[in-house]
Amino acid sequence: MAILPMIDLMILVAWTSLIVAVVQKAIGMTLAIRATVFGMTPFDFVVVAAVSLLFALALAARVWVKAN
């Protein structure tokens, strides 16, 4: 199983969730409403991004260690 596409997918998920968090926060600040997507707040999306980036880092480290 190829690991590199999975790493790329995790990085894409992280950046997408960060963009959603920023847009959600901007909407919340300008319209003074509490915007949620599937019940998730901007902080939840930032946590998803952090976990995704850490998982991608762990996968990359595992591939690197296995290769060396």
RACOR-V807604 format. One record per residue. RES is the residue in one letter. SS is DSSP state (hx for helix, st for strand, lp for the rest). NEAR is the number of other ideal C-beta (glycine too) atoms within 8 Angstrom. D_LAST is the distance of its C-alpha to the last C-alpha in Angstrom with 2 decimals. Layout:
[[RES:SS:NEAR:D_LAST] [RES:SS:NEAR:D_LAST]]
//
This chain:
[[M:lp:2:18.52] [A:lp:5:17.25] [I:lp:9:15.84] [L:hx:7:16.27] [P:hx:7:20.08] [M:hx:9:20.18] [I:hx:12:18.55] [D:hx:8:21.13] [L:hx:8:23.83] [M:hx:13:23.19] [I:hx:11:23.40] [L:hx:8:26.55] [V:hx:11:28.04] [A:hx:14:27.51] [W:hx:9:29.21] [T:hx:8:31.93] [S:hx:13:32.73] [L:hx:11:32.94] [I:hx:8:35.35] [V:hx:10:37.38] [A:hx:13:37.59] [V:hx:9:38.87] [V:hx:8:41.38] [Q:hx:14:42.51] [K:hx:9:43.01] [A:hx:8:44.91] [I:hx:10:47.14] [G:hx:12:47.78] [M:hx:7:48.77] [T:hx:6:51.01] [L:hx:7:52.77] [A:lp:5:52.89] [I:lp:6:51.78] [R:lp:5:48.91] [A:lp:8:46.82] [T:lp:8:44.49] [V:st:8:42.45] [F:lp:4:42.34] [G:lp:4:43.38] [M:st:8:40.37] [T:lp:8:41.07] [P:hx:10:39.13] [F:hx:7:37.46] [D:hx:8:36.21] [F:hx:15:34.61] [V:hx:11:32.92] [V:hx:8:31.54] [V:hx:12:30.28] [A:hx:14:28.58] [A:hx:9:26.93] [V:hx:8:25.70] [S:hx:13:24.43] [L:hx:11:22.50] [L:hx:8:21.01] [F:hx:9:20.07] [A:hx:12:18.46] [L:hx:8:16.49] [A:hx:8:15.40] [L:hx:12:14.40] [A:hx:9:12.43] [A:hx:8:10.60] [R:hx:9:10.05] [V:hx:11:8.74] [W:hx:8:6.32] [V:hx:7:5.26] [K:hx:6:5.61] [A:hx:5:3.83] [N:lp:4:0.00]]
//
